[in-house]
Amino acid sequence: MAEPSTITVSSVAGAAKAAEGNSANAMQPASSDGLVLA
């Protein structure tokens, strides 16, 4: 339902935080937005 651009931005932001070693923290806001998991 979300625009592809929105999902892409979330994925990039999650990947950036995962690179910092905060993959767990990156997954929490993603699930809250419901873009990556949904």
Order of alpha helices (4+ residues) and beta strands (2+ residues): alpha-alpha
